[in-house]
Amino acid sequence: MKTIDVPTDNTPTGAQDKIAATVTANTGVKNWVIWGCNDENVMGGVTALANAGVGPDHVVGVGLGAYLACKEWKSDKPTGLRAALFINGKDVGALAVQTMYDKLKKGKDFPAEAFAPTTMVDRASWKSAGLTCG
């Protein structure tokens, strides 16, 4: 297995451009796993691979956020974007408000770490997980 770190500007177009160049430089690779720090990187990578003729059966893309992934899954078109970690903005906001309330009202120190609930979703589960796709 070969790992290729591809720095991007965290936009779909930026990721697509960088990964397209990576695919061109690695034509012998048949199967790809794409992940990044957001859905934009993964979507750009999946698109670059599709444009290079790599079929979705040879791509496993895993996003972070699921806000772009769900748009892929809304269609019946096959995609290499297989899963994403759904981070509900309402949960993140509620955690931030509760933490601030506890600090201001109760004098509690901010926690060193705080975690909002997350859920891995895919084409079959994104709707039932509560993800709304704009």
C-alpha positions in Angstrom: 0.0 0.0 0.0 1.3 3.5 -0.9 0.2 6.6 0.9 0.3 9.9 -0.9 -0.2 13.1 1.1 -1.7 15.8 -1.1 -1.9 19.3 0.4 -4.8 21.3 -0.8 -6.5 24.6 -0.1 -9.5 22.8 1.3 -11.8 23.7 -1.6 -13.4 21.2 -4.0 -11.7 22.9 -7.0 -8.3 23.1 -5.2 -8.4 19.5 -4.2 -9.6 18.4 -7.6 -6.6 20.2 -9.3 -4.0 18.8 -6.9 -5.4 15.2 -6.9 -5.7 15.3 -10.7 -2.0 16.0 -10.9 -1.4 13.2 -8.4 -3.5 10.7 -10.4 -1.5 11.7 -13.6 1.8 11.0 -11.7 0.5 7.7 -10.4 -1.2 6.0 -13.4 -0.4 2.5 -12.1 -2.6 2.9 -9.1 -5.9 1.1 -9.6 -7.7 1.6 -6.2 -7.9 4.8 -4.3 -8.9 5.8 -0.8 -9.5 9.5 -0.3 -10.0 11.3 3.0 -9.4 14.8 4.1 -10.2 17.4 6.8 -13.6 18.3 5.2 -16.1 17.1 2.5 -14.5 19.6 0.0 -11.2 17.8 -0.1 -12.9 14.4 -0.5 -15.4 15.6 -3.1 -12.6 17.2 -5.1 -10.6 14.0 -5.0 -13.6 11.8 -6.0 -14.3 14.2 -8.9 -10.7 14.2 -10.1 -10.6 10.4 -10.1 -13.9 10.2 -12.0 -12.5 12.7 -14.5 -9.4 10.6 -14.9 -11.6 7.6 -15.7 -11.3 5.8 -12.4 -14.7 4.2 -11.8 -16.5 4.5 -8.4 -15.9 0.8 -7.7 -12.2 1.7 -7.4 -12.6 4.7 -5.1 -13.4 4.9 -1.4 -14.0 8.4 -0.3 -14.7 9.3 3.3 -15.7 12.9 4.0 -15.9 15.0 7.1 -19.1 17.0 7.6 -21.4 15.1 5.2 -22.9 18.4 3.8 -21.4 17.8 0.4 -21.6 14.0 0.6 -25.4 14.0 0.9 -25.6 16.0 -2.3 -23.8 13.1 -4.1 -26.1 10.6 -2.4 -29.3 12.4 -3.4 -28.8 11.1 -7.0 -28.9 7.6 -8.2 -25.5 8.1 -9.9 -22.7 5.8 -8.5 -20.1 7.7 -6.6 -16.8 6.9 -4.9 -17.9 9.0 -2.0 -18.9 6.2 0.3 -19.2 7.6 3.8 -18.9 10.8 5.9 -18.8 11.7 9.5 -21.9 13.8 10.1 -21.3 16.7 12.4 -24.6 18.3 13.3 -24.1 22.1 13.5 -27.0 22.3 16.0 -25.2 19.9 18.4 -22.0 21.8 18.1 -23.7 25.1 18.8 -25.7 23.7 21.7 -22.5 22.4 23.2 -20.8 25.8 22.8 -23.7 27.6 24.4 -23.9 25.1 27.3 -20.2 25.5 27.9 -20.4 29.3 27.9 -23.5 29.2 30.2 -21.7 26.9 32.6 -18.7 29.3 32.7 -20.7 32.5 33.1 -23.5 31.3 35.3 -21.9 28.6 37.4 -18.2 29.6 37.3 -17.2 26.3 35.8 -13.9 26.2 33.9 -14.0 25.5 30.2 -13.3 21.9 29.6 -10.0 21.0 28.0 -12.0 19.0 25.5 -15.6 18.9 24.5 -17.3 16.6 22.1 -20.5 17.0 20.2 -22.1 13.7 19.0 -21.2 12.6 15.5 -22.5 9.8 13.3 -20.9 8.0 10.4 -23.4 8.1 7.5 -23.6 6.7 4.0 -26.0 6.7 1.0 -28.4 4.5 2.9 -28.3 6.2 6.3 -27.8 9.9 5.9 -31.5 10.8 6.0 -32.3 8.7 9.0 -29.4 10.2 10.9 -31.1 13.6 10.7 -28.9 15.2 8.1 -30.7 17.8 6.0 -29.1 18.4 2.7 -29.4 21.9 1.1 
